[in-house]
Amino acid sequence: MSTLHLIKLCVGAEQVEDLAAWQRDPRALGPDGLPRHVTRMWPKRAEEVLSGGSLYWVFKGVVLARQQVLRLDEVMGADGITRCGIVLSPEIIRTAAAPKRPFQGWRYLAVADAPPDLPKARAGDDALPPELDAALADLGLR
């Protein structure tokens, strides 16, 4: 079975550090202590996502990070509607900057279209502003 990723806007976050801070908050964690993102729609291609897929995060129009999808849980909302809890690895992996137009909800992302991870040596580097990093990538300078 082939692997498939998800991609989602990281609404309310300007940079990867904002996502990390939010995921340290108990409100962002499931009952097992792992970060999760609750969404209305359940992936129809769940098996492919669960075979090594990640959730890629878009910050202000640029993909900058990903987290491995560990499982999908049913989450009952206060309104009685069942939603999908995307349970994520606590490790946030920085990726090469890749521009992405705005969209709603989440989308599938083919493995071939996913930006590569940053080398471990660069993971702790001070981040360039996303617009500058994306511009350098477009020019082939990064």
WORA-V921640 format. One line per field, one symbol per residue. psi: psi as a letter, one per 20 degrees, with the letter a starting at -180 (. if undefined). burial: 1 if it has 24 or more other C-alpha atoms within 12 Angstrom, else 0. A space follows every 10 residues. Layout:
BEGIN
psi: ???
burial: ???
END
This chain:
BEGIN
psi: pqqqrqqqpm piphrhhggg ggiiphhiqr hjjqqqppqh qpphlghhhi ljrropppol jppirrpppg rpqppprhjj pprpoopqqi popqrqppqp qqrqbrrqoq ghipqqqqqh hihiqppqph ggghghghik j.
burial: 0001111111 0001110011 0010000111 0001111110 0110010111 0011111111 1111111111 1110100000 0001111111 0111111111 0000011110 0001100000 0000000001 0011000000 00
END
